[in-house]
Amino acid sequence: MPNDPMMLLSYVNTQLRDFYPDLESFCKAQDADPDVLVSKLASIDYRYDKNLNRFV
């Protein structure tokens, strides 16, 4: 996964849109810590919207 927060945002949202029903499924498949992911994207003012299944 990209380390740069903006690139990470694009990557994660694309993956969520195309392959995963929710953030939990994505994190399990990618072996990623959801708290770290959410924190990194929060640093650029993005929050996960469960209804939209994307960071906004």
Residue pairs with C-beta under 8 A, 6 or more apart in sequence:
1 8
1 11
1 12
1 30
1 32
2 8
2 10
2 11
5 40
5 41
5 43
5 44
6 44
8 37
8 40
8 41
9 41
9 44
9 46
9 55
12 26
12 37
12 41
12 55
13 54
13 55
15 26
15 30
16 22
16 23
16 26
16 53
16 54
17 53
17 54
19 26
19 29
20 26
20 29
20 53
21 53
22 50
22 53
23 34
23 37
23 38
23 48
23 50
23 53
24 34
26 32
27 33
27 34
27 37
38 47
38 48
41 47
41 48
41 55
46 55
46 56
47 55
47 56
48 54
48 55
49 55
49 56
